[in-house]
Amino acid sequence: MKPGTRNLITDIDGLRVGNSHCEALKSGVTALICDVDNVASVHVAGGAPGSRETDLLQPENTVQSVDALVLSGGSAFGLDASTGVQSALREAGKGFAIGDQRVPICPGAILFDLINGGDKQWGLHPPYRDLGYTAASAATGEFDLGSTGAGAGALIGGEGLGLKGGLGSASTVLENGITIGALVAVNALGAATVGLQPNFWAAPFEHDEEFGGLGIAAVPSVESRQMRIKFRDKQSPGTNTTIGIIATDAALTKGQAKRLAIAAHDGFARALWPAHTPLDGDLIFSIATGTKKTVLTMDEQIDLAGAAASTMSRAIARGVYCATDQKNDLFPSWANYFGIN
């Protein structure tokens, strides 16, 4: 197995990604636009989720295909981002056909970044609808990682109070030619690095020094094994959340897509410690474009599940690794804190 050409979720044909953020706000939106028919689902494993239109993605419900998947900052205010993405897609004539009308299907999920040093005094209406529209309109095959889009204001646990999170992505091409890609906004309660060391928990899965090439950490001392939790003494539900998308060009049923989202959560657990806490809203959307028509054997489905977890782990580490420092940040970036370029 190896990364795809871009090492991004857009190595899967028919998918584009757009980012939009405001530096003063320290928040933003990431939109995954789906230009081909697909099968989509979702799985929530955290205790404090925030989402829109996730019920329709359950295997027993009617809608199979989505037009976009939306990741946003802003806590519950960020749910407006899907409306902005919907507007851009409706202008483009896309959506679920009902008579002479089209309704773009744009499920979304949010993370909490309201107390990260940004100016949230936006007046009567939050800016996320406009940020969503801009993100969808900017969608392309190439996009930036780190402090951009939904990861613009993300924070995670770490040595001291914490570190900056960010937007990450990665891809894997399996031996059978199937591609799997991950896109994630990392805003976890827990840490992506091991103890007091700069090494990432995801290190066993790294390809080509994509997040520094530091390798697997030495066993941390007893003292440094304490969980590096963000805002340890000021916790409340909803102040964290890692939200992501796992995608493949394999042909899957809606039930199999659900299982893929479940498997990808193992990537959260391998890249973040702790993960899936009562105070994280950890959620993963899944999408299968089916452009590779081959029906997977059971062995191939197992390989796909494993690749989903490892690819998601790599995407998480890349999001933190690529974060950059901005004015009024509460926490430093990984590169700044550990003094590694």
ABEGO torsion letter per residue (X at the ends): XBBBAAGBAAABBGBBBBBBBBAAAGBBBBBBBBABBBBBBBBBABABBBBBGAAAABAABABABBABBBBBBGEAAAAAAAAAAAAAAAAAGBEBBBEABBBBBBBBBBBBAABAGBBABAEABBAAAAAAAAAAAABBABBBBEBBEAAAABBBBEBEAEBBBEBBBBBBBBAAGBBBBBBBBBABABBABBEABABBAAAAABBGGABGGAEBBBBBBAAAABBBBBGAAABBBGABEBBBBBBBABBBBAAAAAAAAAAAAAAAAAABOBBGBAABABBBBBBBAGABABBBBAAAAAAAAAAAAAAAAAAAAAAAAABBBBBGBABBBAAAAAGBX
